């Protein structure tokens, strides 16, 4: 069984991504980028808690630390889900089209392989919304770090979107055009939100 990417040292994780294996691939990389954005925002908050200047925001800042910790964990869980879902699809695709197991499991496997990156994209947008609330109540000496966190979160959303899009034709065949259209519409709204939120954070930290 392949080790989860968060259990590897940085060099081993990079080697694993670079190797000629399907996972960890783009889905895991996108999620790790999102987790890095959350971690960087945590650093900004850690430099703001306990400061007299931000005393009125102390409860919100403490809550933010917990929220960002959960977001980091969720992103890494989604990396594992994406890898597992892809592994199942990859295994099923090696079977003949008439194979009973493939016929029974393929639709569900494609749905899972689509939902993992879609959830990652949604998680990235949630992070960006949170960063927007942090901008006016965190240490201004670290505003560039919060801006970078926003750039990373938006990159996570854009990268995850690619894995959703690559699965849409298969989802359309397996679950029908209405389901594929619904996912595509969700995705486009998430990407629009990610772009506008990123811009707002950059404006607030510029």
C-alpha positions in Angstrom: 0.0 0.0 0.0 1.3 3.4 -0.9 2.1 5.8 1.9 0.0 8.8 2.3 1.7 11.9 1.0 1.6 13.7 4.4 3.6 10.9 6.0 6.5 11.4 3.7 9.4 13.8 4.1 9.4 16.7 1.6 12.0 15.1 -0.6 10.3 11.7 -0.6 7.0 13.4 -1.4 8.6 15.2 -4.3 10.2 11.9 -5.5 6.9 10.2 -5.2 5.1 12.8 -7.3 7.9 12.7 -9.9 8.0 8.9 -10.2 6.3 7.0 -13.0 3.3 6.0 -10.9 -0.3 7.4 -11.3 -0.5 8.4 -7.6 0.3 10.7 -6.0 -0.5 12.9 -9.0 -2.3 16.2 -9.7 -5.1 15.6 -7.2 -2.7 15.1 -4.3 -0.6 18.0 -5.4 -3.6 20.3 -5.5 -4.7 19.3 -2.1 -1.2 19.7 -0.6 -1.1 23.2 -2.1 -4.4 24.0 -0.3 -3.0 22.6 2.9 0.0 24.8 2.6 -2.2 27.9 2.1 -4.1 27.0 5.3 -0.8 26.5 7.2 0.6 29.8 6.0 -2.6 31.6 7.2 -2.2 29.8 10.5 1.2 31.4 10.8 -0.3 34.8 10.2 -3.0 34.2 12.9 -0.3 32.9 15.4 1.5 36.2 15.0 -1.8 38.0 15.8 -3.2 36.1 18.8 -2.5 37.6 22.2 -1.7 41.0 20.8 -3.2 44.1 22.4 -3.9 45.6 19.0 -6.1 42.7 18.1 -7.6 42.1 21.6 -11.2 42.6 20.4 -10.7 39.9 17.8 -9.1 37.4 20.1 -12.0 34.9 20.2 -12.3 35.0 16.4 -8.5 34.5 16.0 -8.5 31.5 18.4 -11.5 30.1 16.5 -9.6 30.7 13.3 -6.6 28.6 14.4 -8.9 25.7 15.0 -10.7 26.2 11.7 -7.5 26.4 9.7 -6.2 23.3 11.4 -9.3 21.4 10.4 -8.9 22.7 6.9 -5.4 21.4 6.7 -6.5 18.0 7.8 -9.4 18.0 5.4 -7.2 18.9 2.5 -4.9 16.0 3.2 -7.8 13.6 3.6 -9.0 14.7 0.2 -5.6 14.0 -1.2 -5.9 10.4 0.0 -9.5 10.1 -1.3 -8.5 11.4 -4.7 -5.7 8.9 -4.9 -7.9 6.0 -3.8 -10.7 7.0 -6.2 -8.3 7.2 -9.1 -6.8 3.8 -8.2 -10.3 2.2 -8.4 -11.1 3.8 -11.8 -7.7 2.8 -13.1 -8.2 -0.8 -12.0 -11.7 -1.0 -13.6 -10.5 0.5 -16.8 -8.1 -2.4 -17.3 -11.0 -4.8 -17.3 -13.0 -5.6 -20.5 -16.0 -3.4 -21.0 -18.3 -6.4 -20.7 -16.8 -7.5 -17.4 -19.5 -7.7 -14.7 -17.5 -6.0 -12.0 -16.7 -3.1 -14.3 -20.3 -2.7 -15.4 -21.5 -2.7 -11.7 -18.8 -0.5 -10.2 -17.7 2.0 -12.9 -20.5 4.6 -12.4 -19.8 4.8 -8.7 -16.1 4.9 -9.2 -16.3 7.8 -11.6 -18.6 9.7 -9.2 -16.1 9.3 -6.4 -13.2 10.3 -8.7 -15.2 13.5 -9.6 -16.4 14.3 -6.1 -12.9 14.3 -4.5 -11.5 17.1 -6.6 -14.8 19.0 -6.5 -14.7 18.9 -2.7 -11.1 20.1 -2.8 -12.1 23.0 -5.0 -15.0 23.8 -2.6 -12.6 23.6 0.4 -10.2 26.0 -1.3 -13.0 28.5 -1.8 -14.0 28.2 1.9 -10.4 28.9 2.8 -10.4 32.1 0.6 -13.6 33.3 2.3 -11.9 32.8 5.7 -8.8 34.6 4.5 -11.0 37.6 3.6 -12.2 37.8 7.2 -8.7 37.6 8.5 -7.2 40.4 6.4 -8.4 43.3 8.6 -7.7 41.6 12.0 -4.3 40.1 11.6 -0.7 41.4 11.9 -0.1 43.7 9.0 3.6 42.8 8.9 2.5 39.5 7.6 0.1 40.7 5.0 2.3 39.3 2.2 2.0 35.9 3.8 -1.8 36.1 3.9 -1.7 37.2 0.2 0.4 34.2 -0.7 -2.0 31.9 1.2 -4.8 33.3 -0.9 -2.7 32.7 -4.1 -2.1 29.1 -3.0 -5.8 28.5 -2.2 -6.9 29.9 -5.6 -4.2 27.7 -7.3 -5.6 24.7 -5.4 -9.1 25.5 -6.7 -7.9 25.9 -10.3 -5.8 22.7 -10.2 -8.6 20.6 -8.7 -10.9 21.9 -11.4 -8.7 20.2 -14.0 -9.3 16.8 -12.4 -13.1 17.5 -12.3 -13.1 18.4 -16.0 -11.1 15.4 -17.1 -13.8 13.2 -15.5 -16.8 15.0 -16.9 -17.1 13.0 -20.2 -16.9 9.7 -18.3 -19.4 11.0 -15.7 -21.7 12.0 -18.6 -21.6 8.5 -20.0 -22.0 6.8 -16.6 -24.5 9.0 -14.9 -26.1 11.0 -17.7 -25.8 14.5 -19.1 -27.9 16.1 -16.3 -25.5 15.0 -13.6 -22.5 16.1 -15.6 -24.0 19.4 -16.3 -24.8 19.9 -12.6 -21.2 19.2 -11.6 -19.9 21.5 -14.3 -22.2 24.3 -13.2 -21.0 23.9 -9.6 -17.4 23.9 -10.7 -17.7 27.1 -12.7 -19.4 28.9 -9.8 -16.6 27.7 -7.4 -13.9 29.0 -9.8 -15.6 32.3 -10.2 -15.8 32.7 -6.4 -12.2 31.6 -6.0 -11.0 34.3 -8.5 -13.0 37.1 -7.0 -12.1 36.2 -3.4 -8.4 35.9 -4.2 -8.5 39.4 -5.8 -10.3 40.8 -2.7 -7.7 39.4 -0.4 -4.9 40.7 -2.5 -6.5 44.2 -2.5 -6.9 44.1 1.3 -3.3 43.0 1.8 -1.7 45.1 -0.9 
